[in-house]
């Protein structure tokens, strides 16, 4: 029963990656930890393989639809591989609770950035989405380190970096992020395998289920409005981050997190509905 539930949930990992260009590790780590019963380090290492394989397949579908910026993706991904390999080695020596708490905090911070946004994609740019090489390398190293260290920071860090900092349209940021995620995930896995062993039968089953879901997600990606994708992605990451925090923190601290999250949710809803200058309201799109 546990294996069946794990495989069914793994299909959602693929749908998330194919549709949003991220969310795979956000789903994979909790599923493998809380459903399949793997220790945090093994779950993180396994998630890197699952997400890497699924991202590579989804990237092919996006590339055929013209939603990949190859120069940006390959440079970002190559730099990220170096950071991910080092992060994977370091993560193997840190306590599991520390890794999962860092995982959750990063999710919350990134979700807030996605929900607020920074600027709309600049359609007047002569070569939209092609960032300066140095900027791509620095961002790739930082995001890669996070990916290797906690098995996360794939799409939910790469998509904001490409969409918010690089000004790529959301569908293109999604497609490009998948190339980056595949490269970084396998590099992070290589780092973790120096100190962690995996149940490859379980990992293979989860990967196969995720691959099936990714095909459906990638086909749906071009049929949703950009703003809806970004907001839905941000809300999803925020909810999952709070859930993981509640699971990992001691009893009193987890209760405080739950109460604060509920109050912030009510406050955010009131802000959007009542306050005209609320930063959570949609930003006007520049022509």
C-alpha positions, -999 to 999 in steps of 0.1 A, spaced: 0 0 0 28 24 9 46 16 -24 14 22 -44 7 55 -27 43 66 -33 42 58 -70 8 76 -74 22 107 -57 53 104 -78 32 110 -109 24 144 -95 61 151 -93 63 147 -131 32 168 -137 47 196 -116 80 195 -134 65 194 -168 39 221 -161 58 245 -139 95 237 -145 99 230 -109 83 217 -77 97 182 -83 121 182 -54 95 200 -33 72 170 -38 98 142 -40 116 149 -7 84 150 15 70 119 -4 101 98 1 106 110 37 70 109 51 53 83 28 81 60 17 99 63 51 134 71 38 158 90 60 162 127 50 196 123 34 186 93 13 154 110 3 173 141 -8 198 120 -28 170 100 -44 151 131 -53 181 144 -72 180 114 -95 142 114 -99 141 151 -107 171 150 -130 157 122 -151 122 137 -153 135 172 -161 156 159 -190 125 143 -206 103 173 -200 130 196 -214 128 178 -248 91 185 -251 96 222 -242 125 225 -266 104 212 -295 79 239 -287 106 266 -287 104 273 -250 142 268 -242 169 295 -242 198 271 -248 227 296 -242 213 307 -208 203 272 -198 236 255 -206 258 282 -190 236 284 -159 234 246 -157 272 241 -161 279 266 -133 252 250 -112 268 215 -116 299 227 -99 279 242 -70 256 212 -68 285 187 -66 301 206 -37 267 210 -20 260 173 -23 293 164 -6 286 189 22 250 178 27 261 142 33 277 154 66 250 176 80 221 164 103 189 155 85 168 179 106 190 208 96 187 200 59 149 197 60 145 229 80 168 248 55 148 232 27 115 246 41 129 281 48 142 284 13 108 273 -1 90 301 19 114 328 9 113 319 -28 75 316 -28 72 352 -15 95 364 -43 74 347 -68 41 360 -55 53 396 -53 73 396 -86 99 421 -96 92 432 -131 74 420 -162 93 403 -190 109 429 -213 95 422 -247 114 451 -262 148 436 -255 166 426 -287 176 392 -273 151 385 -245 162 361 -218 200 360 -227 216 373 -195 253 384 -192 276 354 -189 291 365 -155 256 370 -140 245 336 -153 276 319 -138 272 335 -103 235 327 -101 242 292 -113 268 285 -87 246 298 -59 215 279 -70 236 248 -77 250 248 -42 214 249 -28 203 221 -51 232 198 -41 230 207 -4 193 201 3 180 184 -28 159 214 -37 164 247 -54 157 232 -88 128 249 -105 116 269 -75 149 288 -75 158 286 -112 124 297 -125 124 329 -103 160 336 -113 151 334 -150 117 350 -149 122 377 -123 159 385 -127 164 376 -164 130 388 -176 121 356 -195 84 350 -201 72 324 -177 67 295 -203 103 301 -215 117 303 -180 99 270 -173 114 252 -203 149 266 -198 149 257 -161 144 221 -169 177 220 -188 194 236 -158 177 212 -133 187 181 -151 224 191 -152 225 202 -115 205 173 -102 229 147 -115 259 167 -103 244 169 -68 236 132 -68 272 124 -76 282 144 -46 258 126 -23 267 91 -35 301 96 -18 283 91 16 248 78 9 235 45 -6 201 42 -24 174 16 -29 176 17 -67 145 -4 -72 124 22 -53 141 51 -70 136 35 -104 98 30 -97 94 66 -85 113 79 -115 92 59 -140 60 72 -125 73 108 -125 83 104 -162 48 95 -171 34 126 -153 60 149 -169 48 141 -204 13 153 -194 26 183 -176 48 195 -204 19 192 -229 -2 214 -207 24 241 -201 17 262 -231 -21 264 -224 -21 284 -191 -17 322 -187 18 333 -175 5 352 -145 -16 323 -133 13 299 -136 36 322 -115 10 328 -88 -1 292 -86 36 281 -84 43 306 -56 13 296 -35 21 259 -39 57 264 -28 46 285 2 21 259 14 46 231 11 73 251 29 50 257 59 40 220 60 76 209 61 84 234 88 56 222 109 68 186 105 104 193 113 103 218 142 96 208 178 60 208 190 57 244 204 77 259 175 56 240 149 24 253 165 37 289 164 45 284 127 10 271 120 -6 300 138 16 326 121 10 311 87 -28 312 92 -26 349 103 -4 358 74 -28 341 50 -57 360 64 -37 393 63 -26 387 27 -62 380 16 -74 412 33 -46 432 17 -54 420 -18 -92 427 -14 -91 460 6 -58 479 1 -54 495 -33 -16 498 -30 -11 462 -16 22 448 -30 4 414 -34 -19 429 -61 -10 422 -97 16 447 -111 5 466 -142 21 451 -173 42 476 -192 37 478 -229 
